[in-house]
Protein backbone atom coordinates (compact mmCIF):
# COMPACT_ATOMS: atom_id res chain seq x y z
CA UNK A 1 0.00 0.00 0.00
CA UNK A 2 1.22 3.48 -0.87
CA UNK A 3 1.27 6.16 1.82
CA UNK A 4 1.97 9.88 1.64
CA UNK A 5 3.26 10.48 5.17
CA UNK A 6 4.87 7.21 6.23
CA UNK A 7 7.21 4.59 4.78
CA UNK A 8 6.95 0.85 5.36
CA UNK A 9 9.54 -1.83 4.72
CA UNK A 10 9.36 -5.50 5.72
CA UNK A 11 12.66 -7.32 5.93
CA UNK A 12 12.58 -10.93 7.12
CA UNK A 13 9.67 -10.44 9.45
CA UNK A 14 10.68 -7.03 10.82
CA UNK A 15 8.38 -4.27 9.59
CA UNK A 16 9.92 -0.82 9.81
CA UNK A 17 7.33 1.96 9.90
CA UNK A 18 8.86 5.40 9.40
CA UNK A 19 7.00 8.66 9.91
CA UNK A 20 8.11 10.61 6.86
CA UNK A 21 7.38 14.33 7.12
CA UNK A 22 10.91 15.67 7.57
CA UNK A 23 10.00 19.23 6.57
CA UNK A 24 7.56 19.26 9.51
CA UNK A 25 9.95 17.36 11.82
CA UNK A 26 7.59 14.40 11.31
CA UNK A 27 4.77 16.11 13.21
CA UNK A 28 1.56 14.11 13.49
CA UNK A 29 -1.41 15.40 11.57
CA UNK A 30 -4.72 13.63 11.02
CA UNK A 31 -3.62 12.03 7.78
CA UNK A 32 -0.45 10.66 9.34
CA UNK A 33 -2.36 9.22 12.29
CA UNK A 34 -4.77 7.57 9.85
CA UNK A 35 -1.94 6.13 7.77
CA UNK A 36 -0.18 4.80 10.87
CA UNK A 37 -3.43 3.18 11.95
CA UNK A 38 -3.79 1.49 8.58
CA UNK A 39 -0.18 0.33 8.59
CA UNK A 40 -0.59 -1.27 12.01
CA UNK A 41 -3.95 -2.76 11.07
CA UNK A 42 -2.43 -4.36 7.96
CA UNK A 43 0.55 -5.58 9.97
CA UNK A 44 -1.73 -7.26 12.50
CA UNK A 45 -3.26 -9.52 9.87
CA UNK A 46 -0.03 -10.07 7.90
CA UNK A 47 1.63 -13.38 8.90
CA UNK A 48 4.90 -12.14 7.40
CA UNK A 49 5.13 -9.38 10.02
CA UNK A 50 6.57 -10.58 13.32
CA UNK A 51 7.95 -7.41 14.97
CA UNK A 52 7.49 -3.70 14.25
CA UNK A 53 10.13 -1.00 14.57
CA UNK A 54 8.64 2.50 14.63
CA UNK A 55 10.90 5.46 13.84
CA UNK A 56 11.08 8.86 12.14
CA UNK A 57 12.81 9.96 8.95
CA UNK A 58 15.84 12.20 8.90
CA UNK A 59 18.34 12.96 11.65
CA UNK A 60 16.45 15.61 13.59
CA UNK A 61 13.25 14.05 14.83
CA UNK A 62 11.37 10.90 15.69
CA UNK A 63 8.13 12.87 15.88
CA UNK A 64 8.35 16.46 17.09
CA UNK A 65 4.74 16.64 18.26
CA UNK A 66 1.29 17.09 16.81
CA UNK A 67 0.57 19.45 13.95
CA UNK A 68 -0.82 22.41 15.93
CA UNK A 69 -2.02 24.19 12.81
CA UNK A 70 -4.79 21.61 12.50
CA UNK A 71 -6.49 22.24 15.84
CA UNK A 72 -5.51 25.67 17.20
CA UNK A 73 -9.07 26.94 16.66
CA UNK A 74 -10.93 23.87 17.98
CA UNK A 75 -13.74 24.16 20.51
CA UNK A 76 -13.76 22.19 23.79
CA UNK A 77 -16.02 19.59 22.21
CA UNK A 78 -13.78 19.26 19.16
CA UNK A 79 -10.69 18.98 21.37
CA UNK A 80 -12.24 16.15 23.36
CA UNK A 81 -13.16 14.34 20.16
CA UNK A 82 -9.63 14.84 18.80
CA UNK A 83 -8.08 13.15 21.85
CA UNK A 84 -10.63 10.32 21.95
CA UNK A 85 -10.25 9.49 18.26
CA UNK A 86 -6.47 9.70 18.35
CA UNK A 87 -6.18 7.44 21.37
CA UNK A 88 -8.53 4.83 19.92
CA UNK A 89 -7.15 4.92 16.39
CA UNK A 90 -3.43 4.95 17.14
CA UNK A 91 -2.04 5.32 20.66
CA UNK A 92 -4.14 2.71 22.49
CA UNK A 93 -4.09 0.60 19.34
CA UNK A 94 -0.28 0.49 19.41
CA UNK A 95 -0.11 -0.07 23.18
CA UNK A 96 -2.37 -3.12 22.90
CA UNK A 97 -0.97 -4.36 19.61
CA UNK A 98 -0.53 -8.16 19.73
CA UNK A 99 2.87 -8.08 18.03
CA UNK A 100 5.97 -6.47 19.60
CA UNK A 101 6.43 -2.77 18.82
CA UNK A 102 9.82 -1.14 19.38
CA UNK A 103 10.15 2.64 19.17
CA UNK A 104 13.54 3.71 17.79
CA UNK A 105 13.65 7.33 18.92
CA UNK A 106 15.96 9.45 16.77
CA UNK A 107 16.11 13.12 17.69
CA UNK A 108 13.12 15.04 19.05
CA UNK A 109 10.19 13.11 20.54
CA UNK A 110 7.93 15.83 21.86
CA UNK A 111 4.25 15.99 22.71
CA UNK A 112 2.38 13.51 20.54
CA UNK A 113 5.72 12.13 19.41
CA UNK A 114 6.71 11.10 22.93
CA UNK A 115 3.18 9.82 23.49
CA UNK A 116 3.56 7.63 20.39
CA UNK A 117 6.93 6.34 21.60
CA UNK A 118 5.44 5.60 25.04
CA UNK A 119 2.62 3.64 23.42
CA UNK A 120 5.21 1.27 21.94
CA UNK A 121 6.11 -1.73 24.08
CA UNK A 122 9.57 -0.35 24.76
CA UNK A 123 11.91 2.34 23.50
CA UNK A 124 15.50 2.74 22.29
CA UNK A 125 16.95 6.22 21.85
CA UNK A 126 19.82 7.70 19.89
CA UNK A 127 22.19 9.81 21.94
CA UNK A 128 20.91 13.00 20.30
CA UNK A 129 17.30 12.34 21.36
CA UNK A 130 15.34 14.95 23.27
CA UNK A 131 12.04 14.06 24.91
CA UNK A 132 9.30 16.02 26.58
CA UNK A 133 5.63 16.90 26.87
CA UNK A 134 5.46 20.68 26.32
CA UNK A 135 1.69 20.95 26.01
CA UNK A 136 1.10 23.16 29.06
CA UNK A 137 3.23 25.86 27.37
CA UNK A 138 0.43 26.00 24.79
CA UNK A 139 -2.38 26.11 27.35
CA UNK A 140 -3.40 22.47 26.98
CA UNK A 141 -2.36 19.09 28.43
CA UNK A 142 -1.13 15.91 26.76
CA UNK A 143 -4.16 14.30 25.13
CA UNK A 144 -2.85 11.11 23.57
CA UNK A 145 -2.17 9.21 26.79
CA UNK A 146 0.81 11.21 28.06
CA UNK A 147 -0.60 11.95 31.51
CA UNK A 148 -1.20 8.23 32.01
CA UNK A 149 1.77 6.48 30.41
CA UNK A 150 4.52 8.85 31.54
CA UNK A 151 3.84 8.27 35.29
CA UNK A 152 3.68 4.51 34.65
CA UNK A 153 7.16 4.64 33.14
CA UNK A 154 9.03 7.28 35.18
CA UNK A 155 6.96 7.63 38.35
CA UNK A 156 4.44 10.23 39.43
CA UNK A 157 6.85 12.87 40.72
CA UNK A 158 9.06 12.93 37.65
CA UNK A 159 6.04 12.90 35.35
CA UNK A 160 4.54 15.84 37.24
CA UNK A 161 7.80 17.77 36.90
CA UNK A 162 8.24 17.00 33.20
CA UNK A 163 4.66 17.96 32.35
CA UNK A 164 4.49 21.05 34.59
CA UNK A 165 7.81 22.51 33.42
CA UNK A 166 7.16 21.60 29.76
CA UNK A 167 10.89 20.87 29.61
CA UNK A 168 12.93 18.36 27.66
CA UNK A 169 15.24 15.63 28.89
CA UNK A 170 18.10 14.12 26.92
CA UNK A 171 18.64 10.45 26.09
CA UNK A 172 20.85 9.71 29.09
CA UNK A 173 18.36 11.26 31.49
CA UNK A 174 15.58 9.28 29.78
CA UNK A 175 17.61 6.13 30.41
CA UNK A 176 18.06 7.09 34.05
CA UNK A 177 14.30 7.68 34.32
CA UNK A 178 13.55 4.25 32.73
CA UNK A 179 11.76 6.04 29.91
CA UNK A 180 14.01 4.23 27.43
CA UNK A 181 15.71 0.83 27.68
CA UNK A 182 18.89 1.60 25.74
CA UNK A 183 20.83 4.52 24.28
CA UNK A 184 22.94 4.14 21.13
CA UNK A 185 24.58 6.38 18.58
CA UNK A 186 22.26 7.57 15.85
CA UNK A 187 24.15 5.46 13.31
CA UNK A 188 23.67 2.30 15.38
CA UNK A 189 20.06 2.89 16.41
CA UNK A 190 18.18 0.92 13.77
CA UNK A 191 20.69 -1.94 13.73
CA UNK A 192 20.42 -2.18 17.51
CA UNK A 193 16.61 -2.26 17.26
CA UNK A 194 16.86 -4.89 14.55
CA UNK A 195 19.08 -7.09 16.70
CA UNK A 196 16.56 -6.91 19.53
CA UNK A 197 13.77 -7.75 17.08
CA UNK A 198 15.68 -10.81 15.91
CA UNK A 199 16.13 -11.97 19.51
CA UNK A 200 12.41 -11.59 20.05
CA UNK A 201 11.59 -13.59 16.93
CA UNK A 202 13.52 -16.62 18.21
CA UNK A 203 10.77 -17.10 20.77
CA UNK A 204 7.08 -17.96 20.51
CA UNK A 205 5.27 -14.93 19.13
CA UNK A 206 2.00 -16.51 20.26
CA UNK A 207 3.28 -16.54 23.83
CA UNK A 208 4.65 -13.01 23.45
CA UNK A 209 1.20 -11.81 22.36
CA UNK A 210 -0.25 -13.31 25.54
CA UNK A 211 2.50 -11.69 27.60
CA UNK A 212 1.71 -8.26 26.10
CA UNK A 213 -1.95 -8.69 27.05
CA UNK A 214 -1.12 -9.83 30.59
CA UNK A 215 1.41 -7.06 31.25
CA UNK A 216 -0.95 -4.37 29.95
CA UNK A 217 -3.77 -5.70 32.13
CA UNK A 218 -1.91 -4.55 35.25
CA UNK A 219 -2.28 -0.95 34.10
CA UNK A 220 -5.98 -1.06 33.27
CA UNK A 221 -8.52 0.18 35.80
CA UNK A 222 -10.90 -2.50 37.01
CA UNK A 223 -8.85 -5.34 35.49
CA UNK A 224 -7.11 -7.94 37.64
CA UNK A 225 -3.74 -8.50 35.97
CA UNK A 226 -3.15 -11.73 37.87
CA UNK A 227 -6.40 -13.16 36.54
CA UNK A 228 -5.45 -12.14 33.02
CA UNK A 229 -2.07 -13.82 33.48
CA UNK A 230 -3.75 -17.05 34.64
CA UNK A 231 -6.12 -16.95 31.67
CA UNK A 232 -3.35 -16.33 29.13
CA UNK A 233 -1.05 -18.88 30.77
CA UNK A 234 -3.73 -21.52 30.39
CA UNK A 235 -4.49 -20.49 26.83
CA UNK A 236 -0.85 -21.07 25.87
CA UNK A 237 -1.21 -24.75 26.75
CA UNK A 238 -3.61 -25.17 23.84
CA UNK A 239 -1.21 -23.80 21.22
CA UNK A 240 1.07 -25.54 18.76
CA UNK A 241 3.88 -23.28 19.95
CA UNK A 242 3.62 -24.74 23.46
CA UNK A 243 3.79 -28.26 22.13
CA UNK A 244 6.81 -27.39 19.99
CA UNK A 245 8.57 -25.44 22.72
CA UNK A 246 8.21 -28.09 25.41
CA UNK A 247 8.99 -30.96 23.02
CA UNK A 248 12.12 -29.18 21.79
CA UNK A 249 13.25 -28.53 25.35
CA UNK A 250 12.78 -32.16 26.41
CA UNK A 251 14.58 -33.36 23.30
CA UNK A 252 17.39 -30.81 23.79
CA UNK A 253 16.95 -29.18 20.41
CA UNK A 254 16.17 -25.68 19.20
CA UNK A 255 12.45 -24.93 18.92
CA UNK A 256 10.96 -24.08 15.54
CA UNK A 257 7.78 -22.29 16.51
CA UNK A 258 4.92 -22.55 13.99
CA UNK A 259 3.26 -19.39 15.35
CA UNK A 260 -0.02 -21.08 16.17
C-alpha positions in Angstrom: 0.0 0.0 0.0 1.2 3.5 -0.9 1.3 6.2 1.8 2.0 9.9 1.6 3.3 10.5 5.2 4.9 7.2 6.2 7.2 4.6 4.8 7.0 0.8 5.4 9.5 -1.8 4.7 9.4 -5.5 5.7 12.7 -7.3 5.9 12.6 -10.9 7.1 9.7 -10.4 9.5 10.7 -7.0 10.8 8.4 -4.3 9.6 9.9 -0.8 9.8 7.3 2.0 9.9 8.9 5.4 9.4 7.0 8.7 9.9 8.1 10.6 6.9 7.4 14.3 7.1 10.9 15.7 7.6 10.0 19.2 6.6 7.6 19.3 9.5 10.0 17.4 11.8 7.6 14.4 11.3 4.8 16.1 13.2 1.6 14.1 13.5 -1.4 15.4 11.6 -4.7 13.6 11.0 -3.6 12.0 7.8 -0.4 10.7 9.3 -2.4 9.2 12.3 -4.8 7.6 9.9 -1.9 6.1 7.8 -0.2 4.8 10.9 -3.4 3.2 12.0 -3.8 1.5 8.6 -0.2 0.3 8.6 -0.6 -1.3 12.0 -3.9 -2.8 11.1 -2.4 -4.4 8.0 0.5 -5.6 10.0 -1.7 -7.3 12.5 -3.3 -9.5 9.9 0.0 -10.1 7.9 1.6 -13.4 8.9 4.9 -12.1 7.4 5.1 -9.4 10.0 6.6 -10.6 13.3 7.9 -7.4 15.0 7.5 -3.7 14.2 10.1 -1.0 14.6 8.6 2.5 14.6 10.9 5.5 13.8 11.1 8.9 12.1 12.8 10.0 9.0 15.8 12.2 8.9 18.3 13.0 11.6 16.4 15.6 13.6 13.2 14.1 14.8 11.4 10.9 15.7 8.1 12.9 15.9 8.3 16.5 17.1 4.7 16.6 18.3 1.3 17.1 16.8 0.6 19.4 13.9 -0.8 22.4 15.9 -2.0 24.2 12.8 -4.8 21.6 12.5 -6.5 22.2 15.8 -5.5 25.7 17.2 -9.1 26.9 16.7 -10.9 23.9 18.0 -13.7 24.2 20.5 -13.8 22.2 23.8 -16.0 19.6 22.2 -13.8 19.3 19.2 -10.7 19.0 21.4 -12.2 16.1 23.4 -13.2 14.3 20.2 -9.6 14.8 18.8 -8.1 13.1 21.8 -10.6 10.3 22.0 -10.3 9.5 18.3 -6.5 9.7 18.4 -6.2 7.4 21.4 -8.5 4.8 19.9 -7.1 4.9 16.4 -3.4 5.0 17.1 -2.0 5.3 20.7 -4.1 2.7 22.5 -4.1 0.6 19.3 -0.3 0.5 19.4 -0.1 -0.1 23.2 -2.4 -3.1 22.9 -1.0 -4.4 19.6 -0.5 -8.2 19.7 2.9 -8.1 18.0 6.0 -6.5 19.6 6.4 -2.8 18.8 9.8 -1.1 19.4 10.1 2.6 19.2 13.5 3.7 17.8 13.6 7.3 18.9 16.0 9.4 16.8 16.1 13.1 17.7 13.1 15.0 19.1 10.2 13.1 20.5 7.9 15.8 21.9 4.2 16.0 22.7 2.4 13.5 20.5 5.7 12.1 19.4 6.7 11.1 22.9 3.2 9.8 23.5 3.6 7.6 20.4 6.9 6.3 21.6 5.4 5.6 25.0 2.6 3.6 23.4 5.2 1.3 21.9 6.1 -1.7 24.1 9.6 -0.3 24.8 11.9 2.3 23.5 15.5 2.7 22.3 16.9 6.2 21.9 19.8 7.7 19.9 22.2 9.8 21.9 20.9 13.0 20.3 17.3 12.3 21.4 15.3 15.0 23.3 12.0 14.1 24.9 9.3 16.0 26.6 5.6 16.9 26.9 5.5 20.7 26.3 1.7 20.9 26.0 1.1 23.2 29.1 3.2 25.9 27.4 0.4 26.0 24.8 -2.4 26.1 27.3 -3.4 22.5 27.0 -2.4 19.1 28.4 -1.1 15.9 26.8 -4.2 14.3 25.1 -2.8 11.1 23.6 -2.2 9.2 26.8 0.8 11.2 28.1 -0.6 12.0 31.5 -1.2 8.2 32.0 1.8 6.5 30.4 4.5 8.8 31.5 3.8 8.3 35.3 3.7 4.5 34.7 7.2 4.6 33.1 9.0 7.3 35.2 7.0 7.6 38.4 4.4 10.2 39.4 6.9 12.9 40.7 9.1 12.9 37.6 6.0 12.9 35.3 4.5 15.8 37.2 7.8 17.8 36.9 8.2 17.0 33.2 4.7 18.0 32.4 4.5 21.1 34.6 7.8 22.5 33.4 7.2 21.6 29.8 10.9 20.9 29.6 12.9 18.4 27.7 15.2 15.6 28.9 18.1 14.1 26.9 18.6 10.5 26.1 20.9 9.7 29.1 18.4 11.3 31.5 15.6 9.3 29.8 17.6 6.1 30.4 18.1 7.1 34.1 14.3 7.7 34.3 13.5 4.3 32.7 11.8 6.0 29.9 14.0 4.2 27.4 15.7 0.8 27.7 18.9 1.6 25.7 20.8 4.5 24.3 22.9 4.1 21.1 24.6 6.4 18.6 22.3 7.6 15.9 24.2 5.5 13.3 23.7 2.3 15.4 20.1 2.9 16.4 18.2 0.9 13.8 20.7 -1.9 13.7 20.4 -2.2 17.5 16.6 -2.3 17.3 16.9 -4.9 14.5 19.1 -7.1 16.7 16.6 -6.9 19.5 13.8 -7.7 17.1 15.7 -10.8 15.9 16.1 -12.0 19.5 12.4 -11.6 20.1 11.6 -13.6 16.9 13.5 -16.6 18.2 10.8 -17.1 20.8 7.1 -18.0 20.5 5.3 -14.9 19.1 2.0 -16.5 20.3 3.3 -16.5 23.8 4.6 -13.0 23.5 1.2 -11.8 22.4 -0.2 -13.3 25.5 2.5 -11.7 27.6 1.7 -8.3 26.1 -1.9 -8.7 27.0 -1.1 -9.8 30.6 1.4 -7.1 31.3 -0.9 -4.4 30.0 -3.8 -5.7 32.1 -1.9 -4.6 35.3 -2.3 -1.0 34.1 -6.0 -1.1 33.3 -8.5 0.2 35.8 -10.9 -2.5 37.0 -8.8 -5.3 35.5 -7.1 -7.9 37.6 -3.7 -8.5 36.0 -3.1 -11.7 37.9 -6.4 -13.2 36.5 -5.4 -12.1 33.0 -2.1 -13.8 33.5 -3.7 -17.1 34.6 -6.1 -17.0 31.7 -3.4 -16.3 29.1 -1.0 -18.9 30.8 -3.7 -21.5 30.4 -4.5 -20.5 26.8 -0.9 -21.1 25.9 -1.2 -24.8 26.7 -3.6 -25.2 23.8 -1.2 -23.8 21.2 1.1 -25.5 18.8 3.9 -23.3 20.0 3.6 -24.7 23.5 3.8 -28.3 22.1 6.8 -27.4 20.0 8.6 -25.4 22.7 8.2 -28.1 25.4 9.0 -31.0 23.0 12.1 -29.2 21.8 13.2 -28.5 25.4 12.8 -32.2 26.4 14.6 -33.4 23.3 17.4 -30.8 23.8 17.0 -29.2 20.4 16.2 -25.7 19.2 12.4 -24.9 18.9 11.0 -24.1 15.5 7.8 -22.3 16.5 4.9 -22.5 14.0 3.3 -19.4 15.4 0.0 -21.1 16.2 
